[in-house]
Amino acid sequence: MGCAAPARRPSRKNARHLTLSAALADTGVYAGSLVIGGLIERGDIHKLVTANPEQFGNVGDRTLNPDDIADGAWELVARRDRAEDTFSVLG
């Protein structure tokens, strides 16, 4: 996957995860996942990509804020009202 991976149909792995989440729902155990489609700001890969626009292109504002991802992860665990949250530079 690149910085702006195209949308694709759910994978079998994702379908199994959603099934696992549903199967565990009444047991008190929570299974959730974060789907991250894009370049996460402030990390090593972000630094490498933004330092080499001739190789990777100009990412501009097509990046993901790690604070937003952390908030999404916290909400998944705290609310337990859905099996996944998606963060994508595509919207």
C-alpha positions in Angstrom: 0.0 0.0 0.0 1.2 3.4 -0.8 0.4 6.8 0.7 -2.9 6.9 -1.0 -3.9 3.3 -1.5 -7.0 2.8 -3.6 -10.2 1.7 -2.0 -10.8 -2.0 -2.2 -13.3 -4.6 -1.2 -13.0 -6.0 2.3 -10.5 -8.8 2.6 -11.2 -12.3 4.0 -9.0 -11.3 7.0 -11.2 -8.3 7.6 -14.4 -10.4 7.3 -13.0 -13.0 9.8 -12.2 -10.1 12.2 -15.8 -8.8 11.9 -17.1 -12.3 12.5 -14.8 -12.7 15.5 -16.0 -9.4 16.9 -19.7 -10.5 16.6 -18.9 -13.9 18.1 -17.3 -12.3 21.1 -19.9 -9.6 21.6 -21.8 -11.5 24.4 -18.7 -12.7 26.2 -17.3 -9.4 27.5 -14.3 -9.7 25.2 -13.9 -6.9 22.6 -12.2 -7.4 19.2 -11.7 -4.2 17.2 -9.5 -3.0 14.4 -8.2 0.2 12.9 -7.9 0.4 9.2 -5.3 2.9 8.3 -5.0 4.0 4.6 -2.4 6.7 4.4 0.8 8.2 5.6 0.9 8.9 9.4 2.4 12.2 10.3 5.4 12.6 12.7 6.8 9.1 12.3 10.0 7.8 10.7 8.3 6.9 7.4 6.6 10.3 7.2 10.0 12.0 7.7 11.5 9.8 5.0 8.7 10.4 2.5 8.5 14.1 3.0 12.3 14.5 2.8 12.4 12.8 -0.6 9.6 14.3 -2.7 11.4 13.6 -5.9 11.2 9.9 -5.1 7.8 9.7 -3.4 6.0 12.8 -4.7 4.6 15.7 -2.7 2.2 14.3 -0.1 0.9 17.8 0.7 -1.9 17.6 3.2 -2.7 14.0 2.3 -1.5 12.6 5.7 -3.2 11.3 8.8 -2.8 12.8 12.2 -1.7 10.2 14.8 -3.7 12.0 17.5 -6.9 11.3 15.5 -6.0 7.7 15.1 -5.3 7.4 18.9 -8.7 9.0 19.6 -10.4 6.6 17.3 -8.7 3.6 19.0 -9.7 4.9 22.4 -13.3 5.4 21.2 -13.5 1.8 19.8 -12.4 0.3 23.1 -14.4 2.6 25.4 -17.7 2.5 23.4 -17.5 -1.0 21.9 -20.2 -0.1 19.6 -18.5 -1.1 16.3 -15.9 -3.5 15.2 -13.6 -1.1 13.2 -12.7 2.5 12.5 -11.2 3.6 9.2 -8.7 6.4 8.7 -8.0 7.2 5.1 -6.5 10.1 3.1 -9.2 9.4 0.6 -11.9 10.6 3.0 
